[in-house]
Amino acid sequence: MRPETDSKIETVTRMNLARVLESDIAANDLDLDADMAGVYGLTSLNKVLFLMSACDDAGVSLTRFTEPDVAGMTTLRDVTKALTRHAGEVA
């Protein structure tokens, strides 16, 4: 993937996570390697909402991911890498 795509996907994931969190943390202040549930209090429902909106904004079909894939996405970096892998694929 091209660096500009990586950067776009990271921006998309940061903005979408910041949007669903119950705190006022800015998207750029989110730690890519922090456990989203443990550090930011991301609930299961909010994780689904976050992933749905991030996939939509990144142009990646949520159907690309299995339940174990989603369960394994514990950090923002995990989500960014997963979306980057599928960016530009036709559903």
Backbone torsions as a table, in degrees:
resi	resn	phi	psi	omega
1	MET	NA	148.1	179.9
2	ARG	-75.2	148.7	-179.6
3	PRO	-56.7	-36.5	-179.8
4	GLU	-67.0	-31.4	175.7
5	THR	-68.5	-44.0	177.3
6	ASP	-56.8	-45.3	-178.9
7	SER	-65.5	-40.8	179.0
8	LYS	-63.1	-45.5	-179.6
9	ILE	-63.5	-41.7	178.3
10	GLU	-61.5	-43.1	178.3
11	THR	-61.2	-44.2	178.9
12	VAL	-60.1	-45.9	-177.7
13	THR	-67.8	-41.4	178.7
14	ARG	-60.4	-47.9	-177.1
15	MET	-64.9	-40.7	-179.2
16	ASN	-70.5	-37.1	176.8
17	LEU	-66.6	-45.8	179.8
18	ALA	-58.1	-35.6	-178.2
19	ARG	-65.6	-36.1	-175.7
20	VAL	-91.9	-12.3	-178.9
21	LEU	-71.8	150.5	-179.4
22	GLU	-84.4	6.7	-179.4
23	SER	-113.5	176.2	-179.4
24	ASP	-100.2	27.2	-179.1
25	ILE	-69.9	134.9	179.7
26	ALA	-75.5	148.5	-178.0
27	ALA	-54.6	-41.4	-178.3
28	ASN	-72.4	-15.4	179.7
29	ASP	-89.6	-6.2	179.6
30	LEU	-70.7	135.3	178.8
31	ASP	-84.5	120.7	-178.8
32	LEU	-59.9	-27.3	-175.0
33	ASP	-103.6	3.9	178.8
34	ALA	-78.1	142.7	175.1
35	ASP	-66.8	119.0	-173.8
36	MET	-62.8	-36.1	179.6
37	ALA	-77.2	-47.7	-175.4
38	GLY	-69.5	-43.0	-175.6
39	VAL	-88.4	-42.4	-174.4
40	TYR	-103.8	-3.4	177.7
41	GLY	72.3	25.8	-179.9
42	LEU	-65.9	121.6	178.8
43	THR	-84.5	167.3	178.4
44	SER	-59.9	-43.7	179.4
45	LEU	-63.4	-45.4	179.7
46	ASN	-66.6	-30.5	176.2
47	LYS	-63.8	-43.3	178.5
48	VAL	-63.4	-45.6	178.5
49	LEU	-61.3	-43.4	178.0
50	PHE	-60.1	-49.4	-178.5
51	LEU	-65.4	-39.1	178.1
52	MET	-61.1	-47.5	-178.1
53	SER	-71.2	-37.5	178.1
54	ALA	-64.9	-42.1	177.5
55	CYS	-62.0	-45.9	178.5
56	ASP	-57.5	-48.9	-177.2
57	ASP	-68.6	-28.6	-180.0
58	ALA	-88.9	-8.2	-178.6
59	GLY	72.1	32.0	179.7
60	VAL	-116.6	130.8	179.0
61	SER	-71.9	130.9	177.5
62	LEU	-61.2	-23.3	179.8
63	THR	-68.2	-9.6	176.0
64	ARG	-69.0	-15.8	-172.9
65	PHE	-113.3	135.1	175.9
66	THR	-86.6	170.6	176.7
67	GLU	-58.5	-44.2	176.4
68	PRO	-63.1	-33.9	176.2
69	ASP	-59.7	-49.5	-178.2
70	VAL	-63.7	-42.3	179.2
71	ALA	-62.1	-32.5	-179.4
72	GLY	-78.1	-10.1	179.1
73	MET	-85.5	86.5	-176.5
74	THR	-100.9	-18.8	179.2
75	THR	-121.4	163.1	176.6
76	LEU	-62.5	-35.0	177.5
77	ARG	-63.3	-40.5	177.3
78	ASP	-58.3	-45.6	-179.0
79	VAL	-66.2	-44.7	179.9
80	THR	-59.3	-46.0	179.4
81	LYS	-63.3	-42.9	-179.1
82	ALA	-63.2	-45.1	179.7
83	LEU	-67.3	-39.2	-179.9
84	THR	-62.3	-39.6	179.5
85	ARG	-58.9	-33.7	-174.3
86	HIS	-103.6	-1.9	-179.1
87	ALA	-62.3	132.8	178.4
88	GLY	87.7	-5.3	177.0
89	GLU	-77.7	147.6	174.8
90	VAL	-88.1	131.9	-177.8
91	ALA	-67.6	NA	NA
